[in-house]
Amino acid sequence: MRRLGVFAALGFAFGIVLQEKSGMSGYFFLSVLSTLLLTIIIFILDKSSVFRSKSGIIFSVATFLCLCILGMMRYSVYSPGYNPVIQQKVIKESLTVRKFCENRIARSLHNENAEATAIALTLGDKSLIDKEIKESYINAGVMHALALSGLHVGIIWSIVQTLLSILHFNIKLKRLQAVITIVIISIYVLMTGLSPSAVRAGIMLSIWKIAELSPYKSDKVSSLSFAALIILVFDPATLFKLGFQLSFAATAGIIFIYPIINQSIVRIFPYNGKARVAKKYARKLSELAGISVACTIATLPMTLLYFGGASSYFLLSNIIVMPIITLSVYSVAAAAITAPLPLLGKAVAAVTGFLLNALESVIRFLGS
């Protein structure tokens, strides 16, 4: 019965589509087809699917229909102009925090081009990047790398997890680690100026972290569905925004496509205690590239639909660029933390500047 959350999210989204596109039969049939396709995927991939029993079928259909009605009702009373005072204050404060962080990064790097790229990668503000470089990103098919997404939030998440790994001794410390991690990610989301994609990623990762503490096996698909449901309840119009669709498609690619890619990576770089350091790092970089490929494949249909095409070598570009971007985000975070330390701060800033300049050179080459 653990897949009921999936049908709840599908039903709610389906109700929103019906309410928005009620007079357009094309969207109706597209929604029906999409729902049926997702249902078939769940049936094929999940051995414990709700379809394995009659009661499961009844509950899943009932859940879908009830949430579909609730989705229609929620969207019918939704007001795009609704913007409470407390929400305005939170957004204003978050933008102030983001400005402070931008100044901190600028002081640590002392390089205009590197600063612009670092701020875009870590805080989501692309306004400082030169127009020519933006065109190179577009031509290379990696413009999504500059958009603050689940990947960037995930990198910050992994940094926090690594630093808190010492708290893995017992269940009480694991709970403390979960609380600290969620609080830090929430602060980071505020630092981004409450970027919609960062908010989505923060909710998803927080739900996954809470699910890890459950006595039951963690279910990424249900966690993803629950995150979507929370976001749509607060803002049902988000369903029709490209950022929402791309971020959830990319996450679905990590869940379903990446494990298949990772099987090949494991065969090429088998891990054992005697593995050389170079081999371990090669596997890590391959895994990063594999995640990027999975996200790219999952989002390709939307890229073709919304933008009318894609770079002919976008897969190769992503394989080359994403590991560099990942290392750059780690390095920028380290530079911001070590900036007050005279010698170490300068050394880390120099490495960060080198990585960001190398990234720019690669992007210019691929986008030429």
N, C-alpha and C positions, 0 to 999 in steps of 0.2 A: 504493500500500500504506500510505500515511500514515494512513488511517482505522482501522487495526487497533487503535490505542489506544482508539478510541471503542468498538469491540466488546469490547475487554478490560474496560473499565469497566462497560459494559452487562451483560456476562456475569457479572462479579463481583457486581454489585448484584442481578442476577436470581437468582443462587445464594443470596444472603442472604435474599431474599424467600421463596424456595422453602423454605429451612430454617426460617424463622420461621413461615411460614403454611402449612406442609405439609398440615395437616388442613383447610384452608379453601379450597375450590375457587374461590370468588369472587375471592380475591386472586390465585390462580393465573392465572385467565383475564384479570384486570386487568393482571397483569404481562406476560403474553403479548401482549395488545393494545397495551400501552405500548411494548414492544420492537419490535413490528411497525411501529407508527406512527413511531417514531424512525428505524427502518431506511428506511422510505419517504421520510421527510424528507431523510435523508442522500443517498439515491439521486437525489432530484429536485434538490437544491440543489448537490451536489458533482459537477462535471463529471469530476473525476479519481477518482471513487468506486471502491472496491474491486470493485464489481459490474461494472465494464467488462471484466473478463477472468475466465476460468474459474479460473485460479490464485488470483485475488483472492477469488472466492467461496469456494473451498475453504479458504484461509487464514483468512478472516474467520469462517466457520462453526466451524472448528477452534478458533480463538482464543476465540470466544464460549463454546463448550462446555467447553473446558479451564478458563477463568476462572470459569465457572458452578460447576463442581465444586469449584474452589479456594475460591470464595465460600461454598459450603455447608460445606466443611470448616472454614474460618476461623470462621464464625459458630457452628458446633457446639462449638468449644473456647473460644469467647469467654466471659470471666467479667466480669459487670458490676461485681463487687467488686474487680477488679484495680486496684490503685493503688500502684505502687512508691514507695519512700521518696524517690528522686531526683525523681520527678514531684511529690510533695507539697512538696518544698523549692522547686522551681522556681515552683510556683503561689504559695507563701507569699511568695517574694521578689518576684514580679510584682505581687502585691497591695500590697506595701510601696511599690514604685515608683509604682503608680497613686495611692496615698494622697499621696505626695510631690507628684505632678503636680497632683492636685486642690487641694492647699494653694497651689501656685504660681499656679494659675488664680484661686483665691479672692483671693489677695493682689493680683493685677493688676487685678481688676475692681471690687471693693468694692461689689457689688450682689447681694443674696441671690438674687433671681429669675434675674438674668443668669448668676450663677455656676452655679446648678442646671442651666440649659439648656446652658451651655457645657460643663460636665462630662459631661452626657449625650451631647452631640453628638460630643465628641472622645475620651472615655474609656469611654463605654458604661454609666456608672453613673446609672440613672434614679431611684434611691431618694430623691434630694433634691428632685425635682420635685413641686410641689403636686398633690394629687389632682384638683382642679378643672381644672387645665390639662391633665392627662393625659386627662381625659374630653373636653376640647375637641379634642385631637389625634385621639382615637378617632372622635368625631362627624364631624370633617372628613375622615376617611379617610386621615390621614397619620401614624398612630402609628408606622409603620415607619421614619419619618424619625428617631425618637429611638433606634432600635435600631442599635447599631454594626454597620455592614455593609460590603460591598465598596465602596459609594459613598464612605463616610467614609475608609476606608483608601486608596481611589483618589485622594481629594483630597490626603491627605498625600503619597501617591506623586507626584502631579503637582507639588506644592511642591518636593519633593526633586529631581525631574527638572529643574524650572526652574532651581533653584540650581546644579545640576551640568551645565547645558547647555554650559558653557564647555569641558567635557571631550569634545567631539564631534569632535576633530580627526582621530584615527586609531583603528585597531582596538584598539591597546593601551590607549589612554585610554578607549575605550568599555568595555573589559573592566573597567578600574578603576572606571568609573562604575557598571557593573552590580553590582560587589561592594559598593561604598559604598551604593548604593540598597537592595540586599537586606539589608545589615546594619542600616541605619536603619529599614527597615520591620520587621525582626525585633525591634528594640528597641521600636518603637512597639507592636507586638503584645504584648510583655511589659508595656508601660505600661498596656495595657487590662485587665490581669489575666488574660491568655490567654483573652479572650472567644472562644467557639467560632466565631462569624461572622468575627471579625478574623483568627483563625488560618486559616480557609478562604480568606479574601481574600488574606492574606499569601502562602500557598502558591501560589495561582493567579497572582498578579502576579509572584512570583519565577520561576515556570516560564515565564511569557510573556517576562520580561526575559532569561532564559537562552536562550530560543528565538530572540530577536532576534539573538543573536551567532552563531547557526548559519548555515552557508553556504546552507542550504535556506530556502525561504520559510516564514515563521512561520505556524503554523496554530493559531488561537485555539480551535477546537473540540477538537482533539487535546490542547491544553494544559489546557483545562477538564476533559476526561475524565481526563487523567493526574492532575490535582489531586484529583479525586473518588476515583480509585483509591487514591492515597496515604492519604487520610483514612479510607477504608473499611477498608484493610488494618490500620491502627492501631486503629480503633474502628468495627467493622461496624454496631453498633447506631445509629450516627449517621444511617444511612439513613432511619430512621423518625422522626427529629426534625424538627419544623417549620422550625427555623432553617436546617438543611442544605438542605431542599427549596426553601425560599423563596430562599436566597442563590444556589443554582445555577440556579433558574428565572429569577431576575432577571438573572444574568449571561448566560444563554442569550438573554434578551430583548434585551440590549445587542448580542449577536453577530448575531442574525437579524432583529430587528425595527427596531432603531435605524438601520441603514443605509437602510432604506426611508423612515423619517421624515426622515433627514438629506438625502435627495435633494430633498425639498420645501423644507427650510431653505436649501439651497444655491441653489435657484432664486429664493427670496424675497430672500436676502441674498448675491448673488454676490460672491465675494472677488476683489479685484484690488489691485494696488499703490497705486492712487489712492483706494481706499475710505476714507471718512471714519472718524474714530475712533469716533463714535457708532454708525455702521453695524457696525463690527467688534465692538463690545461687545454690540450687539443680537443679532448672530449668535451670539456666545459664550453669551449668556443663553438664546437659543433652542435651542442645542445641549444645554445643561444640562437645559432643560425637556423636550427630546426624549428624552434618556436616561431621565429620570424617567417619562415616558409609556411608553416601551418596557418598563421594569421593571414598571410597574403593570399593563400589558396581560398580560405574561408570568406575573405572579403572581396575576392575578385569579381563575383557576379554583381555585387553592388557597385564596385568601381566601374565596371563596364556599363551598367544601367544608368548611373548618375553622371558619369564623366564621358561616356561615349567611347572609351578606349583605355588602354593601359600601355605603358612602356613595353617594348618587345623583349627587353631583357630585365624586366622588373625583378624576376626571381633571383637572378645573379646579383643584381644591385643590392637586394635585401640581404643576401647571404654575406656579401662583403661589408656592407655598411652597418648592419645591426650590432655585430660584436663590438665595432669601434664605438658606436653610440652608447652601448651598455657600459663599456669601460670608461667612457667620458663622463657618464652620469655618476658612476662611483667616484671618479676622480674629482669632479666638481664638488660633490658632497664632502669629500676629504679636505679639499682646499678651503671650503668655507669653515670647516670645523677647526683646522689647524692654522688659520690665518693669524691669530694672535701670537703664535709661537714663531720667533724670529727666523731660525735656520730651517726648521722642519716646514714651516708655512711657505717659505720661499721655494723650497725643493718641490713640495707637492704642487704649488702653483705653476712651477716650470713644467712639470710633467703634464699637468692638466692643459696648459697652453699648447704643448706639443701635440697632445692627442686631438684637441679641438682644431688646430691648424691642419693636422693630417686628415681629419674628417672633412674639412672644407676642401682640401686639395683633391681628395677622392671624389667628392660630390661634383666638383667642377669638371673633373675628367669624365665621370660617368654621364653627366648632363650635357656635355659638349656635343 
